[in-house]
Amino acid sequence: MIEPDSNSADESRAPRDPVSVAARIHRFAAQVVRIYLGRDDEPEPPPDPDPP
């Protein structure tokens, strides 16, 4: 049985670069959007832009 060691977990989790964290979040969000749009049988057409 492996005993959880909070100290080693904290040490292995080094502070990451905020840009890389944002990139990972962006990639995850893009994947979620792709899955959502892929399962949508009939996506609604984009609304026509109103003329100025």
N, CA, C and O atoms as a Tripos MOL2 file, in Angstrom:
@<TRIPOS>MOLECULE
protein
  208   207    52     0     0
PROTEIN
NO_CHARGES

@<TRIPOS>ATOM
      1 N           0.8520   -1.1910    0.0000 N.3       1 MET1
      2 CA          0.0000    0.0000    0.0000 C.3       1 MET1
      3 C           0.8890    1.2420    0.0000 C.2       1 MET1
      4 O           1.8280    1.3390    0.7900 O.2       1 MET1
      5 N           0.5960    2.1680   -0.8680 N.am      2 ILE2
      6 CA          1.3890    3.3960   -0.9540 C.3       2 ILE2
      7 C           0.7870    4.4360   -0.0230 C.2       2 ILE2
      8 O          -0.4030    4.7440   -0.0910 O.2       2 ILE2
      9 N           1.6380    4.9690    0.8520 N.am      3 GLU3
     10 CA          1.1540    5.9880    1.7770 C.3       3 GLU3
     11 C           1.2670    7.3580    1.1190 C.2       3 GLU3
     12 O           2.3150    7.6920    0.5660 O.2       3 GLU3
     13 N           0.2080    8.1520    1.1710 N.am      4 PRO4
     14 CA          0.2880    9.5000    0.5930 C.3       4 PRO4
     15 C           1.2520   10.3690    1.3870 C.2       4 PRO4
     16 O           1.1650   10.4410    2.6130 O.2       4 PRO4
     17 N           2.1530   11.0160    0.7000 N.am      5 ASP5
     18 CA          3.1250   11.8950    1.3440 C.3       5 ASP5
     19 C           2.9350   13.2870    0.7680 C.2       5 ASP5
     20 O           3.3670   13.5700   -0.3490 O.2       5 ASP5
     21 N           2.2890   14.1510    1.5290 N.am      6 SER6
     22 CA          1.9620   15.4780    1.0110 C.3       6 SER6
     23 C           3.2200   16.2840    0.6960 C.2       6 SER6
     24 O           3.2200   17.0860   -0.2380 O.2       6 SER6
     25 N           4.2920   16.0790    1.4650 N.am      7 ASN7
     26 CA          5.5080   16.8500    1.2260 C.3       7 ASN7
     27 C           6.1140   16.5170   -0.1320 C.2       7 ASN7
     28 O           6.4770   17.4210   -0.8840 O.2       7 ASN7
     29 N           6.2270   15.2300   -0.4540 N.am      8 SER8
     30 CA          6.8270   14.8570   -1.7320 C.3       8 SER8
     31 C           5.9330   15.3010   -2.8890 C.2       8 SER8
     32 O           6.4330   15.6580   -3.9550 O.2       8 SER8
     33 N           4.6170   15.2790   -2.6860 N.am      9 ALA9
     34 CA          3.7070   15.7170   -3.7480 C.3       9 ALA9
     35 C           3.8920   17.2110   -4.0030 C.2       9 ALA9
     36 O           3.8820   17.6560   -5.1510 O.2       9 ALA9
     37 N           4.0590   17.9810   -2.9320 N.am     10 ASP10
     38 CA          4.2490   19.4210   -3.1000 C.3      10 ASP10
     39 C           5.5900   19.7150   -3.7550 C.2      10 ASP10
     40 O           5.6980   20.6240   -4.5780 O.2      10 ASP10
     41 N           6.6160   18.9420   -3.3880 N.am     11 GLU11
     42 CA          7.9380   19.1860   -3.9610 C.3      11 GLU11
     43 C           7.9750   18.8140   -5.4400 C.2      11 GLU11
     44 O           8.6420   19.4850   -6.2260 O.2      11 GLU11
     45 N           7.2700   17.7560   -5.8280 N.am     12 SER12
     46 CA          7.2930   17.3410   -7.2310 C.3      12 SER12
     47 C           6.4930   18.3130   -8.0890 C.2      12 SER12
     48 O           6.6870   18.3880   -9.3020 O.2      12 SER12
     49 N           5.6030   19.0470   -7.4590 N.am     13 ARG13
     50 CA          4.7810   19.9930   -8.2040 C.3      13 ARG13
     51 C           5.4510   21.3640   -8.1520 C.2      13 ARG13
     52 O           5.1110   22.2030   -7.3180 O.2      13 ARG13
     53 N           6.3960   21.5750   -9.0460 N.am     14 ALA14
     54 CA          7.1340   22.8350   -9.0670 C.3      14 ALA14
     55 C           6.2380   23.9410   -9.6110 C.2      14 ALA14
     56 O           5.3440   23.6810  -10.4170 O.2      14 ALA14
     57 N           6.4730   25.1600   -9.1750 N.am     15 PRO15
     58 CA          5.6720   26.2720   -9.7150 C.3      15 PRO15
     59 C           5.8600   26.3750  -11.2240 C.2      15 PRO15
     60 O           6.9860   26.4050  -11.7200 O.2      15 PRO15
     61 N           4.7470   26.4280  -11.9420 N.am     16 ARG16
     62 CA          4.8090   26.4470  -13.4040 C.3      16 ARG16
     63 C           4.7370   27.8760  -13.9210 C.2      16 ARG16
     64 O           4.3020   28.7990  -13.2320 O.2      16 ARG16
     65 N           5.1830   28.0190  -15.1650 N.am     17 ASP17
     66 CA          5.0980   29.3020  -15.8430 C.3      17 ASP17
     67 C           3.6250   29.5920  -16.1340 C.2      17 ASP17
     68 O           2.9400   28.7450  -16.7070 O.2      17 ASP17
     69 N           3.1240   30.7640  -15.7540 N.am     18 PRO18
     70 CA          1.7000   31.0660  -15.9970 C.3      18 PRO18
     71 C           1.3120   30.9460  -17.4700 C.2      18 PRO18
     72 O           0.1760   30.5930  -17.7870 O.2      18 PRO18
     73 N           2.2510   31.2370  -18.3680 N.am     19 VAL19
     74 CA          1.9390   31.1370  -19.7980 C.3      19 VAL19
     75 C           1.6870   29.6860  -20.1760 C.2      19 VAL19
     76 O           0.7630   29.3990  -20.9370 O.2      19 VAL19
     77 N           2.5000   28.7600  -19.6510 N.am     20 SER20
     78 CA          2.3040   27.3530  -19.9860 C.3      20 SER20
     79 C           1.0060   26.8340  -19.3700 C.2      20 SER20
     80 O           0.3240   26.0020  -19.9670 O.2      20 SER20
     81 N           0.6670   27.3210  -18.1860 N.am     21 VAL21
     82 CA         -0.5900   26.9130  -17.5630 C.3      21 VAL21
     83 C          -1.7570   27.4000  -18.4180 C.2      21 VAL21
     84 O          -2.7090   26.6580  -18.6590 O.2      21 VAL21
     85 N          -1.6770   28.6440  -18.8710 N.am     22 ALA22
     86 CA         -2.7430   29.1850  -19.7200 C.3      22 ALA22
     87 C          -2.8330   28.4110  -21.0320 C.2      22 ALA22
     88 O          -3.9280   28.1820  -21.5460 O.2      22 ALA22
     89 N          -1.6860   28.0090  -21.5720 N.am     23 ALA23
     90 CA         -1.6970   27.2460  -22.8220 C.3      23 ALA23
     91 C          -2.3700   25.8920  -22.6160 C.2      23 ALA23
     92 O          -3.1220   25.4380  -23.4780 O.2      23 ALA23
     93 N          -2.1060   25.2430  -21.4800 N.am     24 ARG24
     94 CA         -2.7420   23.9500  -21.2070 C.3      24 ARG24
     95 C          -4.2480   24.1220  -21.0570 C.2      24 ARG24
     96 O          -5.0210   23.3070  -21.5600 O.2      24 ARG24
     97 N          -4.6650   25.1820  -20.3670 N.am     25 ILE25
     98 CA         -6.0990   25.4390  -20.1990 C.3      25 ILE25
     99 C          -6.7340   25.7030  -21.5600 C.2      25 ILE25
    100 O          -7.8310   25.2220  -21.8450 O.2      25 ILE25
    101 N          -6.0400   26.4700  -22.3960 N.am     26 HIS26
    102 CA         -6.5700   26.7940  -23.7260 C.3      26 HIS26
    103 C          -6.7080   25.5340  -24.5670 C.2      26 HIS26
    104 O          -7.7130   25.3520  -25.2550 O.2      26 HIS26
    105 N          -5.6950   24.6530  -24.5150 N.am     27 ARG27
    106 CA         -5.7700   23.4070  -25.2790 C.3      27 ARG27
    107 C          -6.9310   22.5450  -24.7940 C.2      27 ARG27
    108 O          -7.6480   21.9470  -25.5970 O.2      27 ARG27
    109 N          -7.1140   22.4840  -23.4630 N.am     28 PHE28
    110 CA         -8.2090   21.6930  -22.9080 C.3      28 PHE28
    111 C          -9.5550   22.2630  -23.3460 C.2      28 PHE28
    112 O         -10.4520   21.5190  -23.7440 O.2      28 PHE28
    113 N          -9.6900   23.5890  -23.2710 N.am     29 ALA29
    114 CA        -10.9450   24.2240  -23.6740 C.3      29 ALA29
    115 C         -11.2180   23.9900  -25.1560 C.2      29 ALA29
    116 O         -12.3590   23.7450  -25.5460 O.2      29 ALA29
    117 N         -10.1780   24.0650  -25.9790 N.am     30 ALA30
    118 CA        -10.3610   23.8270  -27.4120 C.3      30 ALA30
    119 C         -10.8190   22.3920  -27.6560 C.2      30 ALA30
    120 O         -11.6470   22.1440  -28.5330 O.2      30 ALA30
    121 N         -10.2820   21.4470  -26.8840 N.am     31 GLN31
    122 CA        -10.6870   20.0520  -27.0360 C.3      31 GLN31
    123 C         -12.1550   19.8860  -26.6470 C.2      31 GLN31
    124 O         -12.9030   19.1810  -27.3250 O.2      31 GLN31
    125 N         -12.5640   20.5340  -25.5610 N.am     32 VAL32
    126 CA        -13.9550   20.4380  -25.1250 C.3      32 VAL32
    127 C         -14.8760   21.0080  -26.1960 C.2      32 VAL32
    128 O         -15.9210   20.4290  -26.4910 O.2      32 VAL32
    129 N         -14.4910   22.1400  -26.7780 N.am     33 VAL33
    130 CA        -15.3160   22.7550  -27.8190 C.3      33 VAL33
    131 C         -15.4080   21.8310  -29.0290 C.2      33 VAL33
    132 O         -16.4800   21.6720  -29.6140 O.2      33 VAL33
    133 N         -14.2730   21.2160  -29.4080 N.am     34 ARG34
    134 CA        -14.2930   20.3100  -30.5550 C.3      34 ARG34
    135 C         -15.2230   19.1270  -30.2900 C.2      34 ARG34
    136 O         -15.9740   18.7190  -31.1750 O.2      34 ARG34
    137 N         -15.1780   18.5770  -29.0770 N.am     35 ILE35
    138 CA        -16.0470   17.4490  -28.7400 C.3      35 ILE35
    139 C         -17.5060   17.8950  -28.7740 C.2      35 ILE35
    140 O         -18.3660   17.1910  -29.3030 O.2      35 ILE35
    141 N         -17.7760   19.0640  -28.2070 N.am     36 TYR36
    142 CA        -19.1500   19.5660  -28.1700 C.3      36 TYR36
    143 C         -19.6760   19.7980  -29.5810 C.2      36 TYR36
    144 O         -20.7920   19.3910  -29.9020 O.2      36 TYR36
    145 N         -18.8840   20.4440  -30.4180 N.am     37 LEU37
    146 CA        -19.3360   20.7220  -31.7790 C.3      37 LEU37
    147 C         -19.4120   19.4380  -32.6000 C.2      37 LEU37
    148 O         -20.2520   19.3230  -33.4930 O.2      37 LEU37
    149 N         -18.5550   18.4850  -32.3100 N.am     38 GLY38
    150 CA        -18.5840   17.2330  -33.0440 C.3      38 GLY38
    151 C         -19.8360   16.4260  -32.7460 C.2      38 GLY38
    152 O         -20.3130   15.6930  -33.6130 O.2      38 GLY38
    153 N         -20.3770   16.5420  -31.5440 N.am     39 ARG39
    154 CA        -21.5710   15.7860  -31.1790 C.3      39 ARG39
    155 C         -22.8390   16.5200  -31.5780 C.2      39 ARG39
    156 O         -23.9230   15.9380  -31.5530 O.2      39 ARG39
    157 N         -22.7190   17.7940  -31.9470 N.am     40 ASP40
    158 CA        -23.8940   18.5680  -32.3280 C.3      40 ASP40
    159 C         -24.2830   18.1730  -33.7470 C.2      40 ASP40
    160 O         -23.5400   18.4320  -34.6940 O.2      40 ASP40
    161 N         -25.4520   17.5420  -33.8940 N.am     41 ASP41
    162 CA        -25.8580   17.0470  -35.2120 C.3      41 ASP41
    163 C         -26.0890   18.1850  -36.2030 C.2      41 ASP41
    164 O         -25.5480   18.1690  -37.3080 O.2      41 ASP41
    165 N         -26.8900   19.1690  -35.8080 N.am     42 GLU42
    166 CA        -27.1790   20.2840  -36.7020 C.3      42 GLU42
    167 C         -26.8210   21.5900  -36.0050 C.2      42 GLU42
    168 O         -27.6620   22.1730  -35.3200 O.2      42 GLU42
    169 N         -25.5930   22.0530  -36.1680 N.am     43 PRO43
    170 CA        -25.2260   23.3200  -35.5300 C.3      43 PRO43
    171 C         -26.0030   24.4730  -36.1480 C.2      43 PRO43
    172 O         -26.2600   24.4930  -37.3510 O.2      43 PRO43
    173 N         -26.3720   25.4270  -35.3100 N.am     44 GLU44
    174 CA        -27.1030   26.5840  -35.8170 C.3      44 GLU44
    175 C         -26.1830   27.4270  -36.6840 C.2      44 GLU44
    176 O         -25.0090   27.6000  -36.3550 O.2      44 GLU44
    177 N         -26.7030   27.9570  -37.7930 N.am     45 PRO45
    178 CA        -25.8610   28.8350  -38.6020 C.3      45 PRO45
    179 C         -25.5710   30.1200  -37.8440 C.2      45 PRO45
    180 O         -26.3970   30.5660  -37.0470 O.2      45 PRO45
    181 N         -24.4100   30.7220  -38.0800 N.am     46 PRO46
    182 CA        -24.1040   31.9650  -37.3720 C.3      46 PRO46
    183 C         -25.0960   33.0480  -37.7680 C.2      46 PRO46
    184 O         -25.5150   33.1020  -38.9250 O.2      46 PRO46
    185 N         -25.4780   33.9080  -36.8380 N.am     47 PRO47
    186 CA        -26.4460   34.9610  -37.1700 C.3      47 PRO47
    187 C         -25.8610   35.9220  -38.2000 C.2      47 PRO47
    188 O         -24.6650   36.2140  -38.1960 O.2      47 PRO47
    189 N         -26.7330   36.4040  -39.0820 N.am     48 ASP48
    190 CA        -26.2760   37.3560  -40.0920 C.3      48 ASP48
    191 C         -25.9140   38.6700  -39.4150 C.2      48 ASP48
    192 O         -26.6810   39.1810  -38.5990 O.2      48 ASP48
    193 N         -24.7480   39.2190  -39.7480 N.am     49 PRO49
    194 CA        -24.3830   40.5070  -39.1410 C.3      49 PRO49
    195 C         -25.3120   41.6070  -39.6430 C.2      49 PRO49
    196 O         -25.6080   41.7020  -40.8340 O.2      49 PRO49
    197 N         -25.7580   42.4250  -38.7130 N.am     50 ASP50
    198 CA        -26.6450   43.5250  -39.0950 C.3      50 ASP50
    199 C         -25.8420   44.5930  -39.8290 C.2      50 ASP50
    200 O         -24.7470   44.9500  -39.3930 O.2      50 ASP50
    201 N         -26.3670   45.1030  -40.9270 N.am     51 PRO51
    202 CA        -25.6360   46.1790  -41.6080 C.3      51 PRO51
    203 C         -25.6140   47.4380  -40.7450 C.2      51 PRO51
    204 O         -26.5820   47.7130  -40.0360 O.2      51 PRO51
    205 N         -24.5520   48.1860  -40.7940 N.am     52 PRO52
    206 CA        -24.4660   49.3940  -39.9400 C.3      52 PRO52
    207 C         -25.4620   50.4610  -40.3500 C.2      52 PRO52
    208 O         -25.5140   51.5260  -39.7350 O.2      52 PRO52
@<TRIPOS>BOND
     1     1     2 1
     2     2     3 1
     3     3     4 2
     4     3     5 am
     5     5     6 1
     6     6     7 1
     7     7     8 2
     8     7     9 am
     9     9    10 1
    10    10    11 1
    11    11    12 2
    12    11    13 am
    13    13    14 1
    14    14    15 1
    15    15    16 2
    16    15    17 am
    17    17    18 1
    18    18    19 1
    19    19    20 2
    20    19    21 am
    21    21    22 1
    22    22    23 1
    23    23    24 2
    24    23    25 am
    25    25    26 1
    26    26    27 1
    27    27    28 2
    28    27    29 am
    29    29    30 1
    30    30    31 1
    31    31    32 2
    32    31    33 am
    33    33    34 1
    34    34    35 1
    35    35    36 2
    36    35    37 am
    37    37    38 1
    38    38    39 1
    39    39    40 2
    40    39    41 am
    41    41    42 1
    42    42    43 1
    43    43    44 2
    44    43    45 am
    45    45    46 1
    46    46    47 1
    47    47    48 2
    48    47    49 am
    49    49    50 1
    50    50    51 1
    51    51    52 2
    52    51    53 am
    53    53    54 1
    54    54    55 1
    55    55    56 2
    56    55    57 am
    57    57    58 1
    58    58    59 1
    59    59    60 2
    60    59    61 am
    61    61    62 1
    62    62    63 1
    63    63    64 2
    64    63    65 am
    65    65    66 1
    66    66    67 1
    67    67    68 2
    68    67    69 am
    69    69    70 1
    70    70    71 1
    71    71    72 2
    72    71    73 am
    73    73    74 1
    74    74    75 1
    75    75    76 2
    76    75    77 am
    77    77    78 1
    78    78    79 1
    79    79    80 2
    80    79    81 am
    81    81    82 1
    82    82    83 1
    83    83    84 2
    84    83    85 am
    85    85    86 1
    86    86    87 1
    87    87    88 2
    88    87    89 am
    89    89    90 1
    90    90    91 1
    91    91    92 2
    92    91    93 am
    93    93    94 1
    94    94    95 1
    95    95    96 2
    96    95    97 am
    97    97    98 1
    98    98    99 1
    99    99   100 2
   100    99   101 am
   101   101   102 1
   102   102   103 1
   103   103   104 2
   104   103   105 am
   105   105   106 1
   106   106   107 1
   107   107   108 2
   108   107   109 am
   109   109   110 1
   110   110   111 1
   111   111   112 2
   112   111   113 am
   113   113   114 1
   114   114   115 1
   115   115   116 2
   116   115   117 am
   117   117   118 1
   118   118   119 1
   119   119   120 2
   120   119   121 am
   121   121   122 1
   122   122   123 1
   123   123   124 2
   124   123   125 am
   125   125   126 1
   126   126   127 1
   127   127   128 2
   128   127   129 am
   129   129   130 1
   130   130   131 1
   131   131   132 2
   132   131   133 am
   133   133   134 1
   134   134   135 1
   135   135   136 2
   136   135   137 am
   137   137   138 1
   138   138   139 1
   139   139   140 2
   140   139   141 am
   141   141   142 1
   142   142   143 1
   143   143   144 2
   144   143   145 am
   145   145   146 1
   146   146   147 1
   147   147   148 2
   148   147   149 am
   149   149   150 1
   150   150   151 1
   151   151   152 2
   152   151   153 am
   153   153   154 1
   154   154   155 1
   155   155   156 2
   156   155   157 am
   157   157   158 1
   158   158   159 1
   159   159   160 2
   160   159   161 am
   161   161   162 1
   162   162   163 1
   163   163   164 2
   164   163   165 am
   165   165   166 1
   166   166   167 1
   167   167   168 2
   168   167   169 am
   169   169   170 1
   170   170   171 1
   171   171   172 2
   172   171   173 am
   173   173   174 1
   174   174   175 1
   175   175   176 2
   176   175   177 am
   177   177   178 1
   178   178   179 1
   179   179   180 2
   180   179   181 am
   181   181   182 1
   182   182   183 1
   183   183   184 2
   184   183   185 am
   185   185   186 1
   186   186   187 1
   187   187   188 2
   188   187   189 am
   189   189   190 1
   190   190   191 1
   191   191   192 2
   192   191   193 am
   193   193   194 1
   194   194   195 1
   195   195   196 2
   196   195   197 am
   197   197   198 1
   198   198   199 1
   199   199   200 2
   200   199   201 am
   201   201   202 1
   202   202   203 1
   203   203   204 2
   204   203   205 am
   205   205   206 1
   206   206   207 1
   207   207   208 2
@<TRIPOS>SUBSTRUCTURE
     1 MET1         2 RESIDUE 1 A MET
     2 ILE2         6 RESIDUE 1 A ILE
     3 GLU3        10 RESIDUE 1 A GLU
     4 PRO4        14 RESIDUE 1 A PRO
     5 ASP5        18 RESIDUE 1 A ASP
     6 SER6        22 RESIDUE 1 A SER
     7 ASN7        26 RESIDUE 1 A ASN
     8 SER8        30 RESIDUE 1 A SER
     9 ALA9        34 RESIDUE 1 A ALA
    10 ASP10       38 RESIDUE 1 A ASP
    11 GLU11       42 RESIDUE 1 A GLU
    12 SER12       46 RESIDUE 1 A SER
    13 ARG13       50 RESIDUE 1 A ARG
    14 ALA14       54 RESIDUE 1 A ALA
    15 PRO15       58 RESIDUE 1 A PRO
    16 ARG16       62 RESIDUE 1 A ARG
    17 ASP17       66 RESIDUE 1 A ASP
    18 PRO18       70 RESIDUE 1 A PRO
    19 VAL19       74 RESIDUE 1 A VAL
    20 SER20       78 RESIDUE 1 A SER
    21 VAL21       82 RESIDUE 1 A VAL
    22 ALA22       86 RESIDUE 1 A ALA
    23 ALA23       90 RESIDUE 1 A ALA
    24 ARG24       94 RESIDUE 1 A ARG
    25 ILE25       98 RESIDUE 1 A ILE
    26 HIS26      102 RESIDUE 1 A HIS
    27 ARG27      106 RESIDUE 1 A ARG
    28 PHE28      110 RESIDUE 1 A PHE
    29 ALA29      114 RESIDUE 1 A ALA
    30 ALA30      118 RESIDUE 1 A ALA
    31 GLN31      122 RESIDUE 1 A GLN
    32 VAL32      126 RESIDUE 1 A VAL
    33 VAL33      130 RESIDUE 1 A VAL
    34 ARG34      134 RESIDUE 1 A ARG
    35 ILE35      138 RESIDUE 1 A ILE
    36 TYR36      142 RESIDUE 1 A TYR
    37 LEU37      146 RESIDUE 1 A LEU
    38 GLY38      150 RESIDUE 1 A GLY
    39 ARG39      154 RESIDUE 1 A ARG
    40 ASP40      158 RESIDUE 1 A ASP
    41 ASP41      162 RESIDUE 1 A ASP
    42 GLU42      166 RESIDUE 1 A GLU
    43 PRO43      170 RESIDUE 1 A PRO
    44 GLU44      174 RESIDUE 1 A GLU
    45 PRO45      178 RESIDUE 1 A PRO
    46 PRO46      182 RESIDUE 1 A PRO
    47 PRO47      186 RESIDUE 1 A PRO
    48 ASP48      190 RESIDUE 1 A ASP
    49 PRO49      194 RESIDUE 1 A PRO
    50 ASP50      198 RESIDUE 1 A ASP
    51 PRO51      202 RESIDUE 1 A PRO
    52 PRO52      206 RESIDUE 1 A PRO
